[in-house]
Structures are given as structure tokens and as C-alpha cells.
Amino acid sequence: MRVLGVDPGLTRCGVGVVEGVAGRPLTMLGVGVVRTPADVDLGSRLVAIEQGVEAWLDEHRPELVAVERVFSQHNVRTVMGTAQASAVAMLCAARRGIPVALHTPSEVKAAVTGSGRADKAQVGAMVTRLLRLDAPPKPADAADALALAICHIWRAPAVNRLQQAHARAQAAAKASARPTSHVPVRKVPR
């Protein structure tokens, strides 16, 4: 499985491509950051992010795009920029028919480090170890993008099994809720 991880942000949007399957060594195919200047209008920044993500999709042809799920922060401006960059990445993938998976920061940290409360340095160190790199990717947004891709590769088999079990349970519930053929019931006099 080849996954493009996207750590969304308006100033620095981390991108990283990882290939592999759960239980086997993973390979990093590329890592970087799509940057936009803070003094440019919002629309131009979103176009720059779109162009950057499109270039990564063209070059690496991922089977899936894993994006960090936007979560509530105290700084509304930060969360809005993150949400906008996230939407651009999802749009680029959807336009090409590439499935998108969303993972929360704590899910990613837990998958990669074993702790949902790990800090950026711990995530960077584990990404370095798991992908057999010489040094942690810089900036942290790039390491976070790789961590998203790793998280998805490792979680996908379990998530797929859960989705299949849920679909089977729903089908069984529908089948048992179907009305049986109606047979008139006669009242027997006493």
C-alpha cells in the first residue's frame, strides 16, 4: 500500500509518502513541506497548497491519502487555517478518486510511539527508526506527515475488518427486520 500523509497547515503543509504493509518494514518514498508565505492572501495560499499536493499526487501516485483530522484548538485562526488546508488535500484526492482517511493527532501518536500524548521529538525519533532514516525529517510537519502515512498503513487492516463486520451486522439486522409473508390469523371462537 502506498499512502500520502498530509499534515495540513497554511504556512507549512507537511507531505510524506510511505509504502508497505502492516507487519513488514516500511519504505519512505518522499517527504517535504508545501510552504506558503503568511503575507499573501488566503485564496492564493490555498491555490499554492493545491498545486503542491497535486504535484505530490502526480509524482508518487498513492493509493490512499491520510490527512490529520482537524481538532479543536484554543486559537480559532490556527484551526481555521488547518481545516482549510485539510479540505484542499481532501479535494485533490477526491478529484482523482483516491480514498481519504482521517486520523486524529492522538491516534497517530499512539500508533507510531505507543503513547497518544507523545511530543514532536518522540514522533520524529520513532519515524526515523521505523523508516530507517539517518535523521528525523525536518521540519516537524514533514515527520508528522510520514507518521500519518505509517499510522494508516498499520491501522488499515484492522479498520477494514471492523468495517466489514459492521456491514455484515447491518445486513443481518436488515434481514431479520424484514416482514415475513403475511398470513391472516383467524380468531377461534371460545
C-alpha positions in Angstrom: 0.0 0.0 0.0 1.3 3.5 -0.9 0.0 6.3 1.3 0.5 10.0 1.0 0.3 11.5 4.5 -0.7 15.2 4.8 -0.1 17.2 8.0 -2.3 20.3 7.0 -1.3 23.8 7.6 -1.4 27.1 5.8 2.2 28.1 6.3 3.7 24.6 6.3 1.7 21.7 5.0 3.7 18.5 5.6 3.6 15.8 3.0 5.2 12.3 3.1 4.8 9.1 1.1 5.3 5.7 2.7 4.9 2.3 1.1 4.5 -1.1 2.8 2.1 -3.3 4.6 1.4 -3.9 8.3 3.9 -6.2 9.9 6.6 -5.6 7.3 9.4 -3.0 7.1 8.1 0.3 5.6 9.8 2.4 3.0 9.8 6.2 2.7 9.4 7.3 -0.9 9.4 11.1 -0.3 9.0 13.7 2.3 8.7 17.5 2.2 6.7 20.6 3.0 4.4 22.8 0.9 5.1 26.3 2.1 3.0 29.5 1.6 4.0 33.0 2.7 1.9 34.4 5.5 1.7 37.8 3.9 -0.2 36.5 0.8 -4.0 36.5 0.6 -5.8 33.3 1.7 -7.0 32.3 -1.7 -3.5 32.4 -3.2 -2.2 30.3 -0.3 -4.9 27.7 -0.8 -4.1 27.6 -4.6 -0.4 27.1 -3.7 -1.2 24.2 -1.3 -3.4 22.7 -4.0 -0.6 22.9 -6.6 1.8 21.4 -4.1 -0.5 18.5 -3.2 -1.3 17.9 -6.9 2.5 17.7 -7.7 2.9 15.1 -4.9 0.0 13.1 -6.2 1.3 13.2 -9.8 4.8 12.1 -8.7 4.0 9.4 -6.2 0.6 8.0 -7.3 -0.6 7.0 -3.8 -3.4 4.5 -3.3 -4.7 6.5 -0.4 -4.3 9.9 1.2 -4.2 10.1 5.0 -4.9 13.5 6.5 -4.7 14.7 10.0 -8.3 15.2 11.4 -8.7 18.8 12.5 -9.4 19.1 16.2 -10.5 22.0 18.4 -7.7 24.3 19.5 -7.8 27.5 21.5 -6.6 29.6 18.6 -9.5 29.8 16.1 -7.3 31.3 13.4 -5.0 28.3 13.6 -7.7 25.7 13.5 -9.4 27.5 10.5 -6.2 27.5 8.5 -5.6 23.9 9.3 -9.1 23.0 8.3 -8.8 24.9 5.0 -5.5 23.2 4.1 -7.0 19.9 5.1 -10.0 20.4 2.8 -7.7 21.3 -0.1 -5.8 18.0 0.4 -9.1 16.0 0.6 -10.4 17.8 -2.5 -7.2 17.0 -4.6 -7.5 13.3 -3.6 -11.3 13.1 -4.2 -11.0 14.7 -7.6 -8.7 11.7 -8.6 -10.9 9.1 -6.9 -8.3 8.4 -4.3 -9.8 7.4 -0.9 -9.1 9.7 2.0 -8.7 8.6 5.6 -8.7 11.0 8.6 -6.7 10.3 11.7 -6.6 12.3 14.9 -3.2 13.5 16.3 -3.6 11.2 19.3 -4.3 8.2 17.0 -1.2 8.9 15.0 1.0 9.4 18.1 -0.3 6.2 19.7 0.2 4.2 16.5 3.8 5.4 16.0 5.1 5.9 19.6 2.7 3.8 21.7 1.5 7.0 23.5 -1.2 9.3 22.4 0.5 12.1 24.3 3.9 11.8 22.7 5.6 15.1 21.8 7.0 16.1 18.4 10.5 14.9 19.2 9.3 11.4 20.2 7.2 11.2 16.9 10.2 12.3 14.9 12.5 9.8 16.6 10.1 6.9 16.0 9.5 7.9 12.4 13.3 7.9 11.9 13.6 4.5 13.5 10.6 2.9 11.7 11.7 4.2 8.3 15.4 3.5 8.9 16.4 7.1 8.2 19.7 8.8 9.1 18.0 11.7 10.8 14.5 12.9 11.7 12.8 14.7 8.8 12.7 18.5 9.3 10.6 20.4 10.0 8.3 18.5 12.3 5.4 18.9 9.9 7.3 16.6 7.5 7.8 14.0 10.2 4.1 14.3 11.1 3.1 13.6 7.5 5.2 10.4 7.5 3.7 9.4 10.8 0.2 9.8 9.4 1.0 7.5 6.5 2.6 4.9 8.8 -0.5 5.1 11.1 -2.8 4.4 8.2 -0.8 1.5 6.9 -0.7 -0.1 10.3 -4.4 0.6 11.1 -5.9 -0.1 7.7 -6.2 -3.9 8.1 -8.0 -3.6 11.5 -10.2 -0.8 10.3 -11.2 -2.8 7.2 -12.1 -5.8 9.4 -14.2 -3.6 11.6 -16.0 -2.0 8.6 -16.7 -5.4 7.1 -18.0 -6.8 10.5 -20.2 -3.7 10.8 -21.6 -4.1 7.3 -22.3 -7.8 8.0 -24.1 -6.8 11.2 -26.2 -4.2 9.4 -27.1 -6.7 6.7 -28.1 -9.2 9.3 -30.2 -6.7 11.2 -32.0 -5.7 8.0 -32.7 -9.3 7.1 -34.2 -10.0 10.5 -36.3 -6.9 10.4 -37.9 -7.7 7.1 -41.6 -8.6 7.4 -42.4 -12.2 6.8 -45.2 -13.1 4.4 -48.4 -12.1 6.0 -50.7 -15.0 6.8 -54.1 -13.9 8.1 -54.9 -15.1 11.6 -58.3 -16.4 12.3 -59.8 -15.9 15.6 -61.0 -19.1 17.1 -64.3 -18.7 19.0 -64.3 -19.9 22.6 
